[in-house]
Amino acid sequence: MFKDWLNLAIIFVLSVGISLGLSQCLSTNSAAIASSSYSWNLPEWTPKPIVPDDNPMTVDKVELGRYLFYEKQLSVTGDFSCGSCHLQALAFTDGKKVGVGATGELHPRNSMGLANIAYNSVLTWNNPLMKDLETQMLVPLFGEEPVELGMVGKEAEILATLANDSKYSQMFAKAFPEEEKPINLRNLTRAIASFERTLVSFHSPYDRYRYEGDRYAISEAAKRGERLFFSERLECFHCHGGLNFSDSIQHERLAFVEISYHNTGLYNIDGQGAYPPENPGLFEITHNPDDMGHFKAPTLRNIALTAPYMHDGSIATLDEAIAHYQAGGRTITEGQYAGVGHQNPYKSPFINGFQLTERERLDLIAFLQSLTDEEFINNPTFSDPFLLSDQKELRIEN
C-alpha cells in the first residue's frame, strides 16, 4: 500500500530542516524582484490562481523552475525528471496505467495531469492534507514508497550538483536575489512550484465558443454533447463542472475553497464496497469507512489526451469511461477484483446510470474532445529546455 503517512513524515522532517537550516538573508534588493515580476497573460474571463504569500511569482523563478522540472540530475539514476511522468504532449500525463519511478518501481496510481494545477484546492488523488505545490514536491523528490525520483538521503548531493553548475548558480541568484545563499532545498521546491503554476490551459475550442463568443469554434455535435454533459439526465457536471471541470478548486474569485472526493462504483470487491487494498481512496488517510473508494475528480480539460483514466488507469478509452458511468458503476465478472460496482454502498448518488443513443454517445465524445487545448501542449515556455538546447547544438554541428 502506498505509504502516505510515511511520505508525510518525510515532508515534515524536511520542511522543518529547510525552514530552520536554510534561512533567508533578506536584503534591500526589492527592485530586482519587481523587475522580474510575473504576468499571467490569462484571458480576460479567467480568474488568477491563488499564490502563496511566501512564494510570489517572478519570471526568473519560473524559468529556474522550468529547468529544474526537466532536470534529470535530480533523480537517483540521473535519467529521470518530473517531466518523465508529465509529458507536455499528453497534457503533462504519461500515457501509462500507473506511474513508473526512476528505479522502475510501479506506482499504485495513475500520473495526474498538471493542466491548471494552480487552481487545485488539493493535490494528488486522495490526500486532503496535500494542499500546496511546494510541500508536495518533496514527495516525488524524497518519497520511498513508492520511489519516484529517489533522492532521499541525497540532499547535500543535490545542492552540491546545483552549486557546481554555473548556469544554476546564476539562475538561483537571479530568482532569489534577496538571499546570500540562494541554492537550497526550499528555493528548489519554490521554483518548481512556480513553474507548475504557470501550466494554465484556457485556450481550447470550447473556451473560444463558451467564453469568447465564437459560435463556430466547436461542431454542432460538440454543442449537443455540451447540453448532454450539463444535463440532469447524465449529471456529469456535478463533479466536473465550473472553470476547471472539477469540484476541487480555488481561485481569486471564489469566496471559499471547494474540496470534494467521490466513489464512482469502479470496484465492489466483497459486495460491501471494498476497493483494492493498494487503492482504498480517501479511506487510506481518514480510516473512515464511508470514505472507501473516494477519489478527487480531476479536471476534464485535455481529457482526450490523458488516457488511460481513473485513479489506477484501469479504463483505457473515453468510450469505456462513458460506458462505466452509463452503467452506474463497473461490473468486473472475474479475477481478484470481481464485483458489481453499481451496487457499491459508498457510491456517489450522482452515479445512477443513464441511457444514450449512438449519436448521443458520439456527441458527448465530440464535446470532450473540444476541451483539448493545442496551444497548451505546444507552448514553448512549458517545454523541455534541455531538449531545445540539444536540438540547437545538433543543428550547429550539422
ROLOMI-506511 format. One record per residue (C-alpha): x, y, z; chain; residue in one letter. Coordinates in steps of 0.1 Angstrom, whole numbers, always signed. Example, Ala and Ser with C-alpha at 12.3 -4.5 7.8 and 13.67 -1.06 7.14 Angstrom:
% ROLOMI-506511
> xx	yy	zz	cadena	residuo
> +123	-45	+78	A	A .
> +137	-11	+71	A	S .
% end
This chain:
% ROLOMI-506511
> xx	yy	zz	cadena	residuo
> +0	+0	+0	A	M .
> +12	+35	-8	A	F .
> +26	+49	+24	A	K .
> +11	+84	+25	A	D .
> +18	+88	+62	A	W .
> +55	+78	+57	A	L .
> +58	+103	+30	A	N .
> +41	+130	+51	A	L .
> +66	+123	+78	A	A .
> +95	+128	+54	A	I .
> +79	+160	+43	A	I .
> +76	+172	+79	A	F .
> +112	+165	+87	A	V .
> +125	+180	+56	A	L .
> +102	+211	+59	A	S .
> +114	+217	+94	A	V .
> +150	+213	+83	A	G .
> +145	+236	+54	A	I .
> +128	+263	+75	A	S .
> +154	+262	+103	A	L .
> +186	+255	+85	A	G .
> +182	+274	+53	A	L .
> +172	+309	+65	A	S .
> +166	+337	+41	A	Q .
> +191	+366	+42	A	C .
> +168	+395	+32	A	L .
> +183	+425	+15	A	S .
> +170	+457	+1	A	T .
> +172	+444	-34	A	N .
> +134	+447	-39	A	S .
> +139	+465	-73	A	A .
> +154	+433	-87	A	A .
> +124	+413	-76	A	I .
> +100	+439	-91	A	A .
> +118	+440	-124	A	S .
> +111	+403	-129	A	S .
> +75	+401	-116	A	S .
> +53	+376	-135	A	Y .
> +25	+384	-159	A	S .
> -1	+356	-161	A	W .
> -13	+365	-196	A	N .
> -47	+349	-190	A	L .
> -79	+355	-210	A	P .
> -100	+383	-195	A	E .
> -127	+359	-184	A	W .
> -102	+338	-164	A	T .
> -95	+345	-127	A	P .
> -60	+343	-114	A	K .
> -50	+313	-92	A	P .
> -40	+317	-56	A	I .
> -3	+321	-50	A	V .
> +13	+316	-15	A	P .
> +25	+349	+1	A	D .
> +59	+334	+8	A	D .
> +64	+323	-28	A	N .
> +54	+352	-52	A	P .
> +57	+346	-89	A	M .
> +86	+360	-108	A	T .
> +98	+354	-143	A	V .
> +133	+343	-132	A	D .
> +119	+319	-106	A	K .
> +95	+304	-132	A	V .
> +124	+299	-157	A	E .
> +145	+283	-130	A	L .
> +116	+260	-121	A	G .
> +112	+250	-157	A	R .
> +148	+238	-158	A	Y .
> +146	+220	-125	A	L .
> +113	+204	-136	A	F .
> +131	+188	-165	A	Y .
> +165	+183	-147	A	E .
> +174	+146	-147	A	K .
> +203	+151	-122	A	Q .
> +175	+154	-96	A	L .
> +169	+116	-98	A	S .
> +189	+88	-83	A	V .
> +196	+73	-117	A	T .
> +204	+105	-135	A	G .
> +180	+98	-163	A	D .
> +146	+108	-148	A	F .
> +129	+141	-140	A	S .
> +94	+154	-131	A	C .
> +89	+157	-169	A	G .
> +94	+120	-173	A	S .
> +60	+113	-158	A	C .
> +44	+146	-170	A	H .
> +48	+149	-208	A	L .
> +36	+182	-224	A	Q .
> +23	+164	-255	A	A .
> -1	+144	-232	A	L .
> -12	+175	-212	A	A .
> +15	+166	-186	A	F .
> +4	+130	-181	A	T .
> +24	+100	-192	A	D .
> +0	+77	-211	A	G .
> +7	+48	-187	A	K .
> -18	+30	-164	A	K .
> +2	+39	-134	A	V .
> +33	+59	-128	A	G .
> +68	+43	-130	A	V .
> +96	+58	-109	A	G .
> +133	+63	-117	A	A .
> +141	+28	-104	A	T .
> +114	+11	-124	A	G .
> +90	+7	-95	A	E .
> +53	+7	-104	A	L .
> +32	+31	-85	A	H .
> -3	+23	-73	A	P .
> -19	+52	-91	A	R .
> -21	+70	-124	A	N .
> +1	+101	-130	A	S .
> -23	+130	-128	A	M .
> -22	+158	-154	A	G .
> -8	+192	-144	A	L .
> -30	+214	-165	A	A .
> -43	+242	-143	A	N .
> -28	+226	-112	A	I .
> -25	+261	-98	A	A .
> -63	+261	-94	A	Y .
> -64	+228	-75	A	N .
> -75	+232	-39	A	S .
> -60	+198	-30	A	V .
> -33	+178	-48	A	L .
> -30	+141	-56	A	T .
> -58	+116	-60	A	W .
> -68	+111	-24	A	N .
> -48	+131	+2	A	N .
> -67	+160	+17	A	P .
> -36	+171	+36	A	L .
> -16	+179	+4	A	M .
> -26	+214	-5	A	K .
> +4	+233	-17	A	D .
> +29	+225	-45	A	L .
> +59	+235	-25	A	E .
> +53	+207	+0	A	T .
> +40	+182	-25	A	Q .
> +73	+184	-44	A	M .
> +91	+168	-15	A	L .
> +72	+135	-21	A	V .
> +84	+127	-56	A	P .
> +119	+140	-47	A	L .
> +124	+121	-15	A	F .
> +95	+96	-11	A	G .
> +105	+59	-6	A	E .
> +72	+40	-10	A	E .
> +70	+42	-39	A	P .
> +103	+56	-52	A	V .
> +98	+84	-78	A	E .
> +130	+104	-81	A	L .
> +146	+85	-53	A	G .
> +168	+112	-37	A	M .
> +161	+106	-1	A	V .
> +194	+110	+19	A	G .
> +210	+128	-10	A	K .
> +201	+163	+0	A	E .
> +237	+175	+2	A	A .
> +244	+159	-32	A	E .
> +216	+178	-48	A	I .
> +228	+211	-35	A	L .
> +264	+204	-45	A	A .
> +254	+194	-80	A	T .
> +234	+226	-85	A	L .
> +261	+248	-69	A	A .
> +288	+234	-91	A	N .
> +268	+242	-122	A	D .
> +275	+278	-133	A	S .
> +241	+280	-151	A	K .
> +222	+271	-119	A	Y .
> +244	+294	-98	A	S .
> +234	+323	-120	A	Q .
> +197	+313	-122	A	M .
> +192	+308	-85	A	F .
> +209	+342	-78	A	A .
> +185	+359	-103	A	K .
> +154	+340	-89	A	A .
> +162	+347	-53	A	F .
> +182	+380	-53	A	P .
> +174	+387	-17	A	E .
> +193	+357	-4	A	E .
> +230	+354	+2	A	E .
> +230	+317	-4	A	K .
> +201	+310	-27	A	P .
> +208	+274	-36	A	I .
> +188	+254	-10	A	N .
> +160	+229	-10	A	L .
> +134	+254	+0	A	R .
> +142	+275	-31	A	N .
> +143	+244	-53	A	L .
> +108	+235	-44	A	T .
> +96	+271	-46	A	R .
> +110	+274	-81	A	A .
> +94	+241	-94	A	I .
> +61	+250	-78	A	A .
> +62	+284	-95	A	S .
> +68	+268	-129	A	F .
> +40	+243	-123	A	E .
> +16	+272	-115	A	R .
> +22	+286	-150	A	T .
> +8	+255	-167	A	L .
> -26	+271	-174	A	V .
> -49	+258	-201	A	S .
> -78	+280	-212	A	F .
> -75	+282	-250	A	H .
> -95	+251	-261	A	S .
> -121	+254	-289	A	P .
> -147	+251	-262	A	Y .
> -133	+281	-244	A	D .
> -135	+301	-276	A	R .
> -171	+290	-280	A	Y .
> -184	+293	-245	A	R .
> -164	+322	-231	A	Y .
> -152	+342	-261	A	E .
> -183	+342	-283	A	G .
> -170	+322	-313	A	D .
> -201	+302	-322	A	R .
> -181	+283	-349	A	Y .
> -153	+272	-326	A	A .
> -169	+238	-320	A	I .
> -190	+215	-340	A	S .
> -228	+211	-338	A	E .
> -221	+176	-324	A	A .
> -200	+191	-296	A	A .
> -227	+216	-288	A	K .
> -252	+188	-284	A	R .
> -227	+170	-263	A	G .
> -223	+200	-241	A	E .
> -261	+200	-234	A	R .
> -259	+164	-225	A	L .
> -229	+168	-203	A	F .
> -246	+196	-183	A	F .
> -280	+178	-181	A	S .
> -296	+164	-150	A	E .
> -300	+132	-170	A	R .
> -263	+125	-172	A	L .
> -253	+146	-141	A	E .
> -216	+148	-152	A	C .
> -214	+184	-143	A	F .
> -219	+178	-106	A	H .
> -184	+165	-102	A	C .
> -168	+180	-133	A	H .
> -183	+215	-135	A	G .
> -170	+250	-133	A	G .
> -140	+267	-146	A	L .
> -117	+237	-144	A	N .
> -143	+209	-149	A	F .
> -136	+197	-113	A	S .
> -152	+203	-80	A	D .
> -120	+207	-61	A	S .
> -109	+242	-70	A	I .
> -98	+276	-57	A	Q .
> -91	+309	-73	A	H .
> -93	+346	-66	A	E .
> -130	+350	-74	A	R .
> -142	+322	-51	A	L .
> -155	+331	-17	A	A .
> -144	+297	-3	A	F .
> -123	+267	-13	A	V .
> -141	+237	-28	A	E .
> -128	+202	-20	A	I .
> -147	+170	-29	A	S .
> -140	+133	-32	A	Y .
> -162	+107	-49	A	H .
> -168	+70	-52	A	N .
> -178	+62	-88	A	T .
> -185	+25	-83	A	G .
> -153	+14	-100	A	L .
> -150	-16	-77	A	Y .
> -170	-36	-52	A	N .
> -148	-65	-44	A	I .
> -166	-80	-14	A	D .
> -201	-69	-22	A	G .
> -198	-45	+7	A	Q .
> -180	-16	-11	A	G .
> -143	-27	-8	A	A .
> -117	-13	-32	A	Y .
> -83	-29	-39	A	P .
> -62	-28	-8	A	P .
> -35	-7	-25	A	E .
> -60	+19	-36	A	N .
> -88	+24	-9	A	P .
> -91	+61	-17	A	G .
> -97	+87	+9	A	L .
> -101	+59	+35	A	F .
> -64	+54	+34	A	E .
> -59	+88	+51	A	I .
> -91	+91	+72	A	T .
> -98	+55	+81	A	H .
> -135	+64	+79	A	N .
> -154	+35	+63	A	P .
> -176	+60	+45	A	D .
> -145	+72	+26	A	D .
> -138	+39	+9	A	M .
> -131	+43	-28	A	G .
> -134	+81	-27	A	H .
> -110	+100	-50	A	F .
> -108	+135	-63	A	K .
> -125	+143	-96	A	A .
> -96	+155	-119	A	P .
> -101	+182	-145	A	T .
> -115	+172	-178	A	L .
> -95	+198	-197	A	R .
> -75	+180	-224	A	N .
> -92	+148	-214	A	I .
> -88	+133	-249	A	A .
> -50	+134	-244	A	L .
> -48	+119	-209	A	T .
> -58	+83	-213	A	A .
> -59	+59	-195	A	P .
> -84	+71	-170	A	Y .
> -93	+67	-133	A	M .
> -70	+67	-104	A	H .
> -55	+34	-114	A	D .
> -56	+38	-151	A	G .
> -80	+8	-154	A	S .
> -102	+24	-181	A	I .
> -84	+27	-214	A	A .
> -106	+50	-236	A	T .
> -133	+77	-235	A	L .
> -158	+52	-248	A	D .
> -150	+29	-219	A	E .
> -153	+58	-194	A	A .
> -187	+68	-207	A	I .
> -198	+31	-206	A	A .
> -187	+30	-169	A	H .
> -209	+60	-160	A	Y .
> -237	+48	-183	A	Q .
> -239	+16	-163	A	A .
> -238	+35	-130	A	G .
> -207	+16	-119	A	G .
> -184	-10	-134	A	R .
> -191	-47	-133	A	T .
> -160	-70	-132	A	I .
> -170	-106	-138	A	T .
> -139	-125	-129	A	E .
> -105	-122	-112	A	G .
> -94	-109	-78	A	Q .
> -114	-76	-82	A	Y .
> -147	-91	-94	A	A .
> -178	-73	-82	A	G .
> -207	-52	-92	A	V .
> -197	-15	-88	A	G .
> -233	-3	-94	A	H .
> -241	-19	-60	A	Q .
> -213	-3	-41	A	N .
> -229	+12	-9	A	P .
> -204	+41	-9	A	Y .
> -211	+52	-44	A	K .
> -219	+88	-52	A	S .
> -256	+95	-55	A	P .
> -249	+111	-89	A	F .
> -236	+78	-104	A	I .
> -270	+63	-112	A	N .
> -266	+53	-148	A	G .
> -283	+66	-180	A	F .
> -293	+56	-215	A	Q .
> -276	+70	-246	A	L .
> -282	+66	-283	A	T .
> -253	+61	-305	A	E .
> -255	+96	-318	A	R .
> -256	+110	-282	A	E .
> -225	+90	-273	A	R .
> -206	+105	-303	A	L .
> -219	+139	-294	A	D .
> -206	+136	-258	A	L .
> -172	+125	-271	A	I .
> -171	+154	-295	A	A .
> -177	+178	-266	A	F .
> -150	+162	-245	A	L .
> -126	+164	-275	A	Q .
> -134	+201	-278	A	S .
> -117	+206	-244	A	L .
> -83	+199	-260	A	T .
> -60	+230	-259	A	D .
> -35	+227	-287	A	E .
> -18	+260	-276	A	E .
> -12	+244	-242	A	F .
> +5	+213	-254	A	I .
> +26	+233	-279	A	N .
> +35	+262	-257	A	N .
> +74	+266	-259	A	P .
> +75	+282	-224	A	T .
> +63	+249	-210	A	F .
> +87	+227	-229	A	S .
> +119	+209	-220	A	D .
> +147	+235	-223	A	P .
> +173	+208	-224	A	F .
> +157	+192	-254	A	L .
> +157	+225	-272	A	L .
> +193	+230	-263	A	S .
> +202	+196	-277	A	D .
> +183	+203	-309	A	Q .
> +201	+237	-313	A	K .
> +235	+220	-308	A	E .
> +227	+193	-333	A	L .
> +218	+220	-359	A	R .
> +251	+238	-353	A	I .
> +270	+206	-357	A	E .
> +253	+198	-389	A	N .
% end
